[in-house]
Structure formats: C-alpha cells, structure tokens
Amino acid sequence: MDIETLLATLLGDHPSIVATLAMAVAAASILDALLPQPAPNSPWLPARKLLSAVAANVRHASNAGQPPLAGSLAKVARAVIAGQGVRPEPEAEPTHGEVICQIAAELNPADPVAYAAGMARIADVARKAVG
C-alpha cells in the first residue's frame, strides 16, 4: 500500500485536513519563535505551553523552553508594525583596484577606440588612487 492510498483511506472525504494541520503547525511555529517566553507565574504561561505544543516544540525540542529567534525577529516585527521598516546596510564603495580590474575585464582589443577609452578610464582611476 502506498502513501496516497493510505491517506485516501484514512481521510476519506476530507483530504484538506492534512494541509490545514500543516498550516496550523507552521503558523504556531512562527508565533512560538517570535513571542517572548512569559514569566513562570504569568497567566499567559498555559496559553504559551499550548502554542508550543501545537508548534511541536515539546519534550526534547531544541527550542522548547526558549525561542531562539525571539530577539532579532521580534525587533524586526515590531519595527515593521510601527512603520519604521528595516534599513538595508549601505553597500561598500569598490576599491580603486577593484574598479581597475572591472574596467580591464571589459577591455576589447578588437575595438581600438573602446580599448583606448578603457585605458583612459584606468589611468583616471589610478590618478585618483594616487591622490
């Protein structure tokens, strides 16, 4: 018996229940990773334990007691909700050597005019590097 026949036999007229359960576990896992762990005497502790159970973070799961992503992902989520967004890191300027290598890679000796223009650009970058 293959898995499709087994699932069809077990689920009968409700094949979408597997997808619904998978979505519930995925959503609970995301929430479990984002929400901070409540204090031991908090009234939210039973709800959090239920969320962890639905997320399958029980017993010997590596993130059963403390969500590993709560710090950084929670900050990002709060920033996005507050409308601040997340600013990308500015890209570093290429060094003079990298610019010269890029121009040299684009040189085409078969076109003398473009080759001369490329060599002139290399000379300009070299002058800027020297000062």
All heavy atoms as an XYZ file, in Angstrom:
928
protein
N       0.849     -1.166      0.000
C       0.000      0.000      0.000
C       0.902      1.238      0.000
O       1.789      1.370      0.830
C      -0.888     -0.016      1.252
C      -1.754      1.213      1.387
S      -2.800      1.219      2.863
C      -4.085      0.119      2.386
N       0.652      2.152     -0.933
C       1.451      3.369     -0.985
C       0.814      4.458     -0.113
O      -0.297      4.301      0.399
C       1.620      3.856     -2.426
C       0.302      4.207     -3.088
O      -0.748      3.827     -2.556
O       0.331      4.879     -4.132
N       1.524      5.556      0.049
C       1.092      6.615      0.968
C      -0.190      7.295      0.496
O      -1.040      7.675      1.304
C       2.239      7.641      1.196
C       1.891      8.610      2.318
C       2.521      8.413     -0.057
C       1.959      8.016      3.670
N      -0.346      7.439     -0.814
C      -1.555      8.090     -1.329
C      -2.807      7.266     -1.022
O      -3.844      7.803     -0.635
C      -1.426      8.328     -2.828
C      -0.384      9.373     -3.167
C      -0.207      9.537     -4.661
O      -1.001      8.971     -5.437
O       0.736     10.247     -5.044
N      -2.713      5.945     -1.188
C      -3.839      5.073     -0.884
C      -4.141      5.094      0.603
O      -5.304      5.142      1.015
C      -3.533      3.633     -1.345
O      -3.111      3.659     -2.703
C      -4.744      2.744     -1.197
N      -3.101      5.081      1.426
C      -3.286      5.128      2.873
C      -3.972      6.421      3.297
O      -4.927      6.400      4.079
C      -1.934      4.977      3.580
C      -1.971      5.078      5.103
C      -2.744      3.906      5.694
C      -0.580      5.144      5.655
N      -3.496      7.548      2.776
C      -4.119      8.829      3.122
C      -5.551      8.905      2.631
O      -6.434      9.405      3.334
C      -3.294      9.993      2.558
C      -1.993     10.290      3.268
C      -1.236     11.393      2.553
C      -2.246     10.679      4.716
N      -5.812      8.417      1.426
C      -7.168      8.431      0.901
C      -8.091      7.568      1.755
O      -9.242      7.923      2.002
C      -7.184      7.952     -0.551
N      -7.584      6.444      2.243
C      -8.373      5.564      3.097
C      -8.632      6.204      4.458
O      -9.745      6.165      4.979
C      -7.647      4.218      3.289
O      -7.384      3.650      2.016
C      -8.500      3.265      4.099
N      -7.606      6.789      5.050
C      -7.756      7.384      6.379
C      -8.587      8.661      6.371
O      -9.385      8.901      7.273
C      -6.377      7.679      6.980
C      -5.538      6.470      7.359
C      -4.162      6.920      7.822
C      -6.225      5.660      8.436
N      -8.390      9.487      5.355
C      -9.055     10.787      5.349
C     -10.420     10.780      4.681
O     -11.237     11.652      4.953
C      -8.145     11.821      4.670
C      -6.800     12.041      5.354
C      -5.959     13.001      4.541
C      -6.987     12.574      6.759
N     -10.654      9.838      3.818
C     -11.958      9.722      3.175
C     -12.309     10.972      2.378
O     -11.639     11.320      1.417
N     -13.364     11.650      2.804
C     -13.843     12.820      2.072
C     -13.203     14.125      2.550
O     -13.627     15.205      2.150
C     -15.365     12.942      2.224
C     -16.090     11.792      1.564
O     -15.529     11.222      0.606
O     -17.211     11.471      1.995
N     -12.212     14.058      3.419
C     -11.600     15.271      3.979
C     -10.095     15.326      3.704
O      -9.289     15.354      4.639
C     -11.842     15.328      5.490
C     -13.276     15.208      5.864
N     -14.184     16.204      5.613
C     -13.972     14.204      6.438
C     -15.378     15.835      6.046
N     -15.275     14.611      6.542
N      -9.665     15.389      2.435
C      -8.226     15.395      2.151
C      -7.542     16.709      2.538
O      -6.339     16.753      2.712
C      -8.152     15.168      0.647
C      -9.446     15.681      0.137
C     -10.453     15.392      1.216
N      -8.315     17.768      2.700
C      -7.694     19.058      3.011
C      -7.290     19.178      4.479
O      -6.654     20.164      4.868
C      -8.638     20.199      2.643
O      -9.787     20.153      3.462
N      -7.630     18.186      5.295
C      -7.298     18.264      6.713
C      -5.785     18.215      6.929
O      -5.265     18.859      7.839
C      -8.014     17.163      7.517
C      -7.965     17.503      9.003
C      -7.425     15.817      7.270
C      -8.935     16.721      9.832
N      -5.037     17.507      6.085
C      -3.586     17.442      6.216
C      -2.976     18.821      5.954
O      -2.122     19.283      6.699
C      -2.992     16.384      5.261
C      -1.477     16.427      5.259
C      -3.495     15.008      5.631
N      -3.456     19.483      4.923
C      -2.955     20.826      4.618
C      -3.308     21.799      5.736
O      -2.499     22.646      6.115
C      -3.523     21.315      3.296
N      -4.512     21.683      6.289
C      -4.924     22.562      7.384
C      -4.073     22.336      8.623
O      -3.641     23.293      9.279
C      -6.413     22.321      7.716
O      -7.192     22.511      6.526
C      -6.897     23.265      8.785
N      -3.808     21.079      8.949
C      -2.951     20.779     10.100
C      -1.527     21.278      9.883
O      -0.907     21.829     10.806
C      -2.946     19.277     10.384
C      -4.248     18.702     10.963
C      -4.155     17.190     11.060
C      -4.546     19.313     12.305
N      -1.014     21.118      8.683
C       0.346     21.596      8.389
C       0.418     23.112      8.514
O       1.393     23.658      9.044
C       0.768     21.148      6.995
N      -0.622     23.812      8.044
C      -0.647     25.275      8.157
C      -0.734     25.699      9.622
O      -0.104     26.675     10.027
C      -1.830     25.844      7.369
C      -1.739     25.628      5.886
S      -0.884     26.921      5.036
C      -1.983     28.267      5.257
N      -1.503     24.974     10.429
C      -1.631     25.311     11.848
C      -0.302     25.128     12.569
O       0.102     25.974     13.374
C      -2.718     24.454     12.498
N       0.410     24.043     12.284
C       1.705     23.804     12.911
C       2.713     24.859     12.459
O       3.476     25.390     13.272
C       2.219     22.379     12.596
C       3.661     22.196     13.014
C       1.332     21.355     13.281
N       2.698     25.209     11.173
C       3.621     26.226     10.668
C       3.351     27.585     11.308
O       4.283     28.270     11.735
C       3.509     26.325      9.149
N       2.082     27.978     11.379
C       1.746     29.270     11.992
C       2.109     29.285     13.476
O       2.651     30.274     13.985
C       0.259     29.561     11.801
N       1.837     28.192     14.172
C       2.184     28.114     15.595
C       3.695     28.153     15.786
O       4.184     28.770     16.739
C       1.599     26.845     16.214
N       4.449     27.533     14.899
C       5.905     27.557     14.997
C       6.450     28.967     14.823
O       7.356     29.387     15.530
C       6.529     26.639     13.948
O       6.179     25.305     14.196
N       5.888     29.704     13.877
C       6.331     31.077     13.655
C       6.014     31.934     14.872
O       6.860     32.684     15.362
C       5.686     31.651     12.379
C       6.253     30.952     11.146
C       5.895     33.158     12.283
C       5.518     31.245      9.866
N       4.789     31.822     15.377
C       4.420     32.603     16.563
C       5.257     32.210     17.776
O       5.671     33.062     18.565
C       2.932     32.414     16.875
C       1.959     33.135     15.946
C       0.531     32.742     16.278
C       2.139     34.635     16.061
N       5.520     30.923     17.920
C       6.302     30.446     19.056
C       7.726     30.995     19.007
O       8.324     31.289     20.037
C       6.322     28.918     19.073
C       6.767     28.358     20.414
O       6.505     29.004     21.443
O       7.369     27.279     20.420
N       8.264     31.156     17.805
C       9.613     31.693     17.670
C       9.649     33.205     17.891
O      10.639     33.735     18.363
C      10.169     31.369     16.291
N       8.579     33.900     17.562
C       8.561     35.358     17.671
C       8.217     35.870     19.057
O       8.732     36.892     19.489
C       7.577     35.955     16.663
C       7.968     35.857     15.202
C       6.863     36.402     14.327
C       9.253     36.599     14.946
N       7.328     35.191     19.751
C       6.856     35.684     21.044
C       7.856     35.363     22.151
O       8.417     34.267     22.191
C       5.497     35.054     21.377
C       4.357     35.422     20.422
C       3.119     34.613     20.766
C       4.064     36.900     20.491
N       8.082     36.305     23.067
C       8.993     36.021     24.176
C       8.371     35.035     25.163
O       7.144     34.920     25.259
C       9.204     37.393     24.827
C       8.005     38.176     24.451
C       7.561     37.668     23.112
N       9.210     34.332     25.865
C       8.748     33.360     26.859
C       8.178     34.121     28.065
O       8.835     34.993     28.611
C       9.922     32.482     27.290
C       9.545     31.291     28.113
C       8.854     30.217     27.309
O       8.918     30.203     26.102
N       8.194     29.326     27.985
N       6.939     33.828     28.505
C       6.380     34.528     29.664
C       7.039     34.063     30.964
O       7.675     33.017     31.019
C       4.901     34.149     29.634
C       4.848     32.875     28.883
C       5.981     32.902     27.910
N       6.870     34.872     31.985
C       7.419     34.539     33.299
C       6.734     33.282     33.843
O       5.605     32.967     33.463
C       7.207     35.710     34.251
N       7.404     32.561     34.746
C       6.823     31.319     35.276
C       5.497     31.520     35.998
O       4.667     30.628     36.024
C       7.883     30.804     36.241
C       9.150     31.416     35.796
C       8.785     32.741     35.193
N       5.246     32.689     36.566
C       3.980     32.924     37.281
C       2.996     33.739     36.445
O       1.998     34.209     36.962
C       4.262     33.618     38.613
C       5.009     34.931     38.421
O       5.376     35.284     37.306
N       5.237     35.623     39.516
N       3.237     33.897     35.169
C       2.378     34.687     34.289
C       1.086     33.931     33.969
O       1.085     32.710     33.807
C       3.117     34.995     32.989
O       2.247     35.599     32.062
N      -0.032     34.658     33.846
C      -1.268     33.991     33.432
C      -1.231     33.537     31.967
O      -2.077     32.756     31.537
C      -2.343     35.054     33.650
C      -1.625     36.350     33.646
C      -0.244     36.073     34.148
N      -0.247     33.997     31.203
C      -0.125     33.617     29.798
C       0.667     32.322     29.606
O       0.731     31.798     28.500
C       0.575     34.728     29.012
C      -0.268     35.960     28.891
C      -0.150     37.100     29.615
C      -1.374     36.146     28.018
N      -1.107     37.992     29.249
C      -1.880     37.435     28.257
C      -1.989     35.357     27.061
C      -2.967     37.943     27.571
C      -3.079     35.879     26.371
C      -3.557     37.144     26.626
N       1.244     31.793     30.660
C       2.065     30.597     30.537
C       1.293     29.383     29.994
O       1.796     28.691     29.109
C       2.736     30.260     31.875
C       3.785     29.159     31.818
C       4.928     29.547     30.887
C       4.320     28.872     33.199
N       0.059     29.097     30.457
C      -0.660     27.954     29.873
C      -0.940     28.123     28.374
O      -0.822     27.167     27.598
C      -1.963     27.895     30.666
C      -1.665     28.602     31.944
C      -0.655     29.646     31.612
N      -1.273     29.353     27.972
C      -1.521     29.593     26.546
C      -0.237     29.398     25.750
O      -0.245     28.841     24.637
C      -2.073     30.995     26.338
N       0.881     29.824     26.317
C       2.155     29.667     25.630
C       2.558     28.208     25.525
O       3.109     27.758     24.521
C       3.225     30.472     26.362
C       4.596     30.384     25.739
C       4.509     30.750     24.242
N       5.733     30.492     23.570
C       6.677     31.386     23.367
N       6.499     32.612     23.770
N       7.773     31.059     22.750
N       2.275     27.426     26.564
C       2.570     25.990     26.516
C       1.713     25.296     25.452
O       2.177     24.405     24.755
C       2.355     25.358     27.885
C       3.455     25.702     28.858
C       3.305     24.930     30.148
C       4.461     25.236     31.070
N       4.440     24.457     32.282
N       0.451     25.730     25.318
C      -0.423     25.178     24.282
C       0.109     25.536     22.899
O       0.152     24.690     22.000
C      -1.855     25.690     24.463
C      -2.851     25.238     23.398
C      -3.050     23.724     23.473
C      -4.165     25.961     23.578
N       0.532     26.785     22.731
C       1.104     27.210     21.449
C       2.346     26.396     21.118
O       2.520     25.948     19.984
C       1.446     28.703     21.491
C       2.075     29.292     20.239
C       1.078     29.292     19.093
C       2.590     30.678     20.514
N       3.197     26.163     22.106
C       4.402     25.352     21.881
C       4.045     23.910     21.546
O       4.720     23.270     20.734
C       5.305     25.393     23.106
O       5.866     26.668     23.256
N       2.989     23.400     22.149
C       2.571     22.026     21.849
C       2.048     21.917     20.413
O       2.366     20.967     19.697
C       1.506     21.576     22.840
N       1.259     22.897     19.983
C       0.754     22.891     18.604
C       1.917     23.045     17.627
O       1.918     22.455     16.551
C      -0.306     24.005     18.395
C      -0.691     24.139     16.939
C      -1.536     23.724     19.241
N       2.918     23.828     18.015
C       4.088     24.036     17.154
C       5.040     22.850     17.179
O       6.067     22.869     16.513
C       4.824     25.298     17.594
N       4.716     21.835     17.942
C       5.534     20.624     18.076
C       6.867     20.923     18.747
O       7.855     20.246     18.513
C       5.732     19.936     16.733
N       6.924     21.931     19.607
C       8.127     22.264     20.375
C       7.957     21.740     21.797
O       7.826     22.491     22.743
C       8.352     23.779     20.408
C       8.717     24.321     19.063
O       9.197     23.595     18.222
N       8.491     25.599     18.865
N       7.946     20.450     21.930
C       7.728     19.838     23.242
C       8.844     18.853     23.553
O       9.604     18.461     22.675
C       6.360     19.117     23.296
C       5.232     20.123     23.217
C       6.229     18.099     22.184
N       8.928     18.470     24.787
C       9.881     17.487     25.290
C      11.311     17.836     24.943
O      11.877     18.738     25.521
C       9.500     16.089     24.837
C       8.160     15.652     25.439
C       7.790     14.248     25.084
N       8.887     13.314     25.182
C       8.957     12.323     26.045
N       7.980     12.125     26.880
N       9.992     11.508     26.061
N      11.920     17.170     23.988
C      13.339     17.330     23.710
C      13.618     18.249     22.518
O      14.710     18.207     21.953
C      13.986     15.967     23.464
C      13.871     15.063     24.654
N      14.511     15.307     25.843
C      13.141     13.937     24.838
C      14.210     14.361     26.701
N      13.370     13.514     26.121
N      12.652     19.072     22.130
C      12.893     20.019     21.039
C      13.935     21.038     21.490
O      13.948     21.469     22.635
C      11.602     20.728     20.643
N      14.822     21.420     20.577
C      15.904     22.335     20.959
C      15.385     23.706     21.356
O      16.047     24.431     22.075
C      16.907     22.466     19.817
O      16.282     23.037     18.695
N      14.214     24.080     20.892
C      13.673     25.390     21.235
C      12.410     25.283     22.086
O      11.571     26.164     22.067
C      13.377     26.185     19.966
C      12.392     25.488     19.065
O      12.094     24.322     19.235
N      11.888     26.209     18.080
N      12.298     24.225     22.866
C      11.085     24.008     23.652
C      10.906     25.040     24.753
O       9.814     25.516     24.976
C      11.088     22.608     24.249
N      11.940     25.427     25.439
C      11.792     26.341     26.565
C      12.065     27.781     26.235
O      11.539     28.683     26.856
N      12.856     28.025     25.235
C      13.256     29.388     24.932
C      13.325     29.547     23.414
O      14.115     28.895     22.759
C      14.627     29.650     25.543
C      15.160     31.016     25.263
C      16.512     31.199     25.914
O      17.052     30.287     26.512
N      17.067     32.370     25.782
N      12.501     30.422     22.862
C      12.523     30.582     21.405
C      13.838     31.210     20.942
O      14.237     32.241     21.454
C      11.335     31.489     21.117
C      10.970     32.095     22.411
C      11.486     31.220     23.497
N      14.541     30.602     19.994
C      15.847     31.098     19.596
C      15.816     32.381     18.781
O      16.771     33.112     18.752
C      16.414     29.944     18.764
C      15.225     29.255     18.233
C      14.175     29.383     19.295
N      14.718     32.656     18.111
C      14.660     33.812     17.233
C      13.914     34.989     17.835
O      13.677     35.978     17.171
C      13.985     33.431     15.909
C      14.652     32.309     15.136
C      13.834     31.948     13.925
C      16.048     32.693     14.732
N      13.519     34.886     19.084
C      12.662     35.911     19.673
C      13.313     37.284     19.658
O      12.654     38.273     19.397
C      12.288     35.533     21.099
N      14.592     37.361     19.899
C      15.261     38.656     19.974
C      15.254     39.415     18.671
O      14.642     40.468     18.549
N      15.905     38.883     17.647
C      16.066     39.629     16.409
C      14.779     39.710     15.599
O      14.436     40.774     15.087
C      17.171     39.013     15.564
O      16.860     37.666     15.274
N      14.045     38.609     15.479
C      12.820     38.655     14.685
C      11.739     39.499     15.348
O      10.972     40.172     14.657
C      12.302     37.236     14.432
C      13.116     36.424     13.441
C      12.524     35.033     13.282
C      13.197     37.098     12.106
N      11.676     39.485     16.659
C      10.686     40.309     17.342
C      10.986     41.788     17.129
O      10.071     42.594     16.936
C      10.645     39.975     18.829
N      12.265     42.169     17.134
C      12.620     43.561     16.872
C      12.215     43.971     15.464
O      11.672     45.051     15.253
C      14.124     43.765     17.046
C      14.591     43.751     18.472
C      16.092     43.949     18.534
C      16.612     43.744     19.935
N      18.091     43.856     19.976
N      12.473     43.104     14.493
C      12.103     43.401     13.112
C      10.591     43.508     12.987
O      10.069     44.429     12.352
C      12.667     42.333     12.154
C      12.107     42.502     10.759
C      14.179     42.398     12.124
N       9.864     42.577     13.605
C       8.404     42.606     13.528
C       7.854     43.873     14.162
O       6.959     44.517     13.602
C       7.818     41.372     14.210
N       8.386     44.268     15.316
C       7.914     45.494     15.960
C       8.240     46.720     15.114
O       7.442     47.648     15.012
C       8.524     45.622     17.354
C       7.841     44.740     18.384
C       8.257     45.119     19.802
N       9.652     44.785     20.083
C      10.046     43.637     20.602
N       9.171     42.716     20.900
N      11.322     43.411     20.818
N       9.401     46.746     14.478
C       9.776     47.878     13.637
C       8.872     47.978     12.418
O       8.448     49.069     12.033
C      11.231     47.753     13.196
N       8.536     46.839     11.815
C       7.664     46.850     10.649
C       6.254     47.264     11.047
O       5.615     48.070     10.365
C       7.667     45.465      9.962
C       6.583     45.377      8.906
C       9.029     45.205      9.343
N       5.774     46.749     12.170
C       4.436     47.116     12.637
C       4.380     48.598     12.968
O       3.400     49.280     12.678
C       4.039     46.258     13.851
C       3.798     44.815     13.393
C       2.794     46.811     14.537
C       3.631     43.832     14.521
N       5.457     49.137     13.535
C       5.491     50.560     13.892
C       5.681     51.442     12.658
O       5.610     52.657     12.763
C       6.609     50.823     14.895
N       5.914     50.858     11.506
C       6.055     51.632     10.283
C       7.459     52.144     10.052
O       7.696     52.926      9.154
N       8.406     51.711     10.854
C       9.773     52.183     10.686
C      10.486     51.453      9.559
O      11.346     52.016      8.910
C      10.559     51.990     11.985
C      10.018     52.788     13.130
C      10.676     52.395     14.436
O      11.442     51.455     14.496
N      10.354     53.117     15.491
N      10.124     50.223      9.331
C      10.800     49.434      8.310
C      12.196     49.049      8.761
O      12.637     49.385      9.847
N      12.896     48.360      7.928
C      14.252     47.938      8.223
C      15.155     48.552      7.160
O      14.926     48.380      5.976
C      14.370     46.397      8.202
C      15.782     45.961      8.462
C      13.421     45.802      9.210
N      16.148     49.286      7.576
C      17.049     49.947      6.640
C      18.146     48.978      6.227
O      18.805     48.390      7.077
C      17.664     51.177      7.281
C      16.638     52.211      7.615
C      17.281     53.448      8.176
N      16.223     54.315      8.674
C      16.285     55.023      9.754
N      17.379     54.984     10.497
N      15.284     55.778     10.138
N      18.351     48.837      4.909
C      19.430     47.947      4.474
C      20.794     48.578      4.736
O      20.932     49.794      4.794
C      19.174     47.790      2.969
C      18.419     49.002      2.577
C      17.617     49.407      3.798
N      21.772     47.723      4.903
C      23.139     48.186      5.097
C      23.623     48.850      3.809
O      23.398     48.326      2.718
C      24.056     47.007      5.431
C      23.763     46.356      6.753
C      24.284     47.185      7.912
O      25.292     47.879      7.741
O      23.654     47.129      8.982
N      24.284     50.009      3.901
C      24.807     50.625      2.681
C      25.930     49.758      2.104
O      26.727     49.182      2.839
C      25.333     51.982      3.145
C      25.552     51.833      4.602
C      24.573     50.798      5.088
N      25.955     49.688      0.771
C      26.986     48.888      0.125
C      28.306     49.634      0.176
O      28.363     50.854      0.039
C      26.605     48.610     -1.322
C      25.430     47.665     -1.449
C      25.185     47.265     -2.881
O      26.124     47.339     -3.695
O      24.052     46.886     -3.180
N      29.367     48.897      0.387
C      30.687     49.487      0.466
C      31.142     49.913     -0.933
O      30.841     49.248     -1.928
C      31.679     48.489      1.058
N      31.849     51.030     -0.992
C      32.394     51.504     -2.257
C      33.472     50.531     -2.728
O      34.272     50.056     -1.923
C      33.006     52.894     -2.066
C      31.994     53.977     -1.758
C      31.261     54.436     -2.996
O      31.857     54.412     -4.097
O      30.088     54.801     -2.857
N      33.504     50.232     -4.027
C      34.576     49.351     -4.502
C      35.914     50.083     -4.416
O      35.997     51.300     -4.575
C      34.188     49.053     -5.952
C      33.250     50.136     -6.342
C      32.590     50.616     -5.087
N      36.970     49.330     -4.177
C      38.301     49.917     -4.097
C      38.772     50.293     -5.494
O      38.206     49.855     -6.507
C      39.293     48.932     -3.469
O      39.402     47.794     -4.332
C      38.859     48.508     -2.076
N      39.812     51.109     -5.546
C      40.353     51.522     -6.844
C      40.833     50.306     -7.628
O      40.643     50.231     -8.852
C      41.491     52.534     -6.651
C      41.054     53.821     -6.048
N      40.256     54.723     -6.717
C      41.279     54.371     -4.831
C      40.023     55.768     -5.954
N      40.626     55.572     -4.789
N      41.452     49.372     -6.943
C      41.924     48.164     -7.612
C      40.787     47.349     -8.212
O      40.907     46.816     -9.312
N      39.667     47.256     -7.472
C      38.504     46.518     -7.991
C      37.934     47.204     -9.226
O      37.548     46.537    -10.193
C      37.442     46.394     -6.901
C      37.827     45.491     -5.755
C      36.853     45.539     -4.596
O      36.046     46.501     -4.499
O      36.895     44.610     -3.775
N      37.898     48.547     -9.214
C      37.384     49.283    -10.367
C      38.300     49.070    -11.571
O      37.832     48.828    -12.690
C      37.249     50.793    -10.033
C      36.898     51.594    -11.274
C      36.202     51.001     -8.956
N      39.607     49.125    -11.339
C      40.554     48.916    -12.441
C      40.418     47.505    -13.006
O      40.413     47.314    -14.226
C      42.001     49.200    -11.974
C      42.180     50.703    -11.742
C      43.021     48.683    -12.992
C      43.507     51.094    -11.131
N      40.271     46.502    -12.142
C      40.093     45.116    -12.614
C      38.811     44.960    -13.421
O      38.783     44.256    -14.438
C      40.098     44.151    -11.436
S      41.722     43.928    -10.693
N      37.741     45.633    -12.990
C      36.477     45.549    -13.716
C      36.616     46.183    -15.097
O      36.153     45.621    -16.091
C      35.365     46.235    -12.928
C      34.015     46.166    -13.608
C      32.937     46.897    -12.828
O      33.213     47.553    -11.840
N      31.714     46.786    -13.291
N      37.265     47.349    -15.175
C      37.458     48.007    -16.472
C      38.346     47.145    -17.357
O      38.079     46.974    -18.558
C      38.070     49.416    -16.276
C      37.088     50.319    -15.529
C      38.415     50.047    -17.629
C      37.672     51.646    -15.079
N      39.411     46.572    -16.792
C      40.325     45.739    -17.573
C      39.621     44.496    -18.108
O      39.907     44.044    -19.216
C      41.537     45.349    -16.732
N      38.679     43.955    -17.340
C      37.950     42.767    -17.797
C      37.032     43.096    -18.971
O      36.736     42.233    -19.794
C      37.137     42.186    -16.655
N      36.601     44.360    -19.060
C      35.695     44.765    -20.141
C      36.432     45.240    -21.386
O      35.799     45.536    -22.400
C      34.758     45.877    -19.631
C      33.839     45.434    -18.520
C      33.097     46.600    -17.871
O      33.346     47.765    -18.252
O      32.267     46.339    -16.985
N      37.764     45.337    -21.326
C      38.530     45.804    -22.480
C      38.406     44.830    -23.644
O      38.434     43.609    -23.464
C      40.005     45.975    -22.117
C      40.357     47.153    -21.220
C      41.845     47.141    -20.896
C      39.969     48.468    -21.857
N      38.282     45.398    -24.850
C      38.168     44.595    -26.056
C      39.241     45.053    -27.041
O      39.077     46.094    -27.695
C      36.775     44.741    -26.669
C      36.582     43.881    -27.891
O      37.442     43.078    -28.238
N      35.459     44.066    -28.571
N      40.348     44.329    -27.181
C      41.428     44.764    -28.079
C      41.006     44.824    -29.542
O      41.644     45.489    -30.344
C      42.517     43.714    -27.882
C      42.163     42.999    -26.634
C      40.692     43.148    -26.434
N      39.926     44.173    -29.909
C      39.484     44.202    -31.299
C      38.894     45.555    -31.679
O      38.847     45.900    -32.857
C      38.451     43.102    -31.536
N      38.454     46.345    -30.718
C      37.898     47.681    -30.982
C      38.876     48.711    -30.425
O      38.884     48.993    -29.231
C      36.530     47.809    -30.303
C      35.831     49.117    -30.620
O      36.354     49.898    -31.441
O      34.752     49.355    -30.039
N      39.732     49.299    -31.283
C      40.775     50.187    -30.791
C      40.243     51.442    -30.090
O      40.846     51.917    -29.125
C      41.570     50.573    -32.039
C      41.068     49.759    -33.155
C      39.818     49.087    -32.717
N      39.127     51.965    -30.524
C      38.574     53.178    -29.907
C      38.083     52.869    -28.491
O      38.388     53.596    -27.533
C      37.435     53.758    -30.777
C      36.773     54.937    -30.081
C      37.949     54.157    -32.145
N      37.328     51.776    -28.321
C      36.832     51.397    -26.999
C      37.990     50.989    -26.092
O      37.980     51.274    -24.887
C      35.831     50.255    -27.127
N      39.019     50.361    -26.674
C      40.192     49.959    -25.897
C      40.920     51.183    -25.352
O      41.288     51.232    -24.176
C      41.123     49.119    -26.774
C      42.270     48.485    -26.029
C      42.075     47.318    -25.305
C      43.539     49.046    -26.049
C      43.113     46.725    -24.622
C      44.595     48.461    -25.361
C      44.369     47.295    -24.651
O      45.407     46.711    -23.969
N      41.083     52.198    -26.198
C      41.753     53.432    -25.770
C      40.936     54.141    -24.697
O      41.486     54.676    -23.724
C      41.979     54.353    -26.964
N      39.605     54.149    -24.856
C      38.746     54.782    -23.850
C      38.846     54.033    -22.520
O      38.891     54.647    -21.451
C      37.300     54.813    -24.337
N      38.903     52.721    -22.562
C      39.047     51.924    -21.344
C      40.379     52.178    -20.660
O      40.449     52.304    -19.431
N      41.440     52.279    -21.439
C      42.756     52.563    -20.864
C      42.777     53.957    -20.234
O      43.406     54.169    -19.192
C      43.847     52.430    -21.938
C      44.046     51.005    -22.430
S      44.447     49.828    -21.126
C      46.110     50.298    -20.759
N      42.072     54.911    -20.857
C      41.992     56.258    -20.290
C      41.243     56.228    -18.956
O      41.627     56.932    -18.004
C      41.324     57.201    -21.272
N      40.187     55.423    -18.885
C      39.449     55.298    -17.617
C      40.327     54.678    -16.536
O      40.297     55.098    -15.374
C      38.189     54.443    -17.820
C      37.094     55.175    -18.568
C      35.857     54.333    -18.838
N      35.342     53.661    -17.670
C      34.687     52.498    -17.708
N      34.497     51.889    -18.859
N      34.239     51.945    -16.607
N      41.127     53.679    -16.912
C      42.043     53.064    -15.953
C      43.050     54.099    -15.454
O      43.344     54.172    -14.257
C      42.764     51.847    -16.583
C      41.771     50.685    -16.758
C      43.961     51.403    -15.742
C      42.323     49.501    -17.489
N      43.556     54.926    -16.361
C      44.514     55.967    -15.961
C      43.860     56.965    -15.001
O      44.489     57.408    -14.037
C      45.058     56.679    -17.195
N      42.599     57.331    -15.271
C      41.891     58.264    -14.385
C      41.721     57.669    -12.981
O      41.931     58.354    -11.978
C      40.510     58.614    -14.953
C      40.601     59.538    -16.169
O      41.641     60.207    -16.320
O      39.611     59.594    -16.924
N      41.354     56.413    -12.924
C      41.174     55.765    -11.614
C      42.507     55.671    -10.882
O      42.591     55.908     -9.663
C      40.524     54.362    -11.797
C      40.514     53.594    -10.487
C      39.122     54.487    -12.348
N      43.576     55.377    -11.607
C      44.893     55.282    -10.992
C      45.334     56.639    -10.459
O      45.934     56.723     -9.378
C      45.902     54.744    -12.013
N      45.055     57.725    -11.192
C      45.401     59.073    -10.712
C      44.630     59.399     -9.435
O      45.169     59.999     -8.501
C      45.102     60.112    -11.787
C      46.234     60.322    -12.747
C      46.021     61.557    -13.601
N      44.946     61.390    -14.573
C      45.105     60.872    -15.796
N      46.282     60.462    -16.192
N      44.068     60.747    -16.596
N      43.343     59.030     -9.378
C      42.545     59.279     -8.183
C      43.080     58.466     -6.991
O      43.048     58.923     -5.844
C      41.084     58.912     -8.414
C      40.364     59.864     -9.338
C      38.939     59.419     -9.553
C      38.236     60.305    -10.573
N      36.883     59.819    -10.870
N      43.592     57.273     -7.269
C      44.117     56.431     -6.185
C      45.395     57.016     -5.608
O      45.616     56.946     -4.396
C      44.384     55.019     -6.711
N      46.207     57.604     -6.457
C      47.474     58.172     -6.001
C      47.227     59.463     -5.227
O      47.912     59.776     -4.269
C      48.420     58.415     -7.198
C      49.660     59.161     -6.781
C      48.793     57.094     -7.828
N      46.215     60.181     -5.623
C      45.921     61.391     -4.850
C      45.727     62.519     -5.733
O      45.440     63.566     -5.724
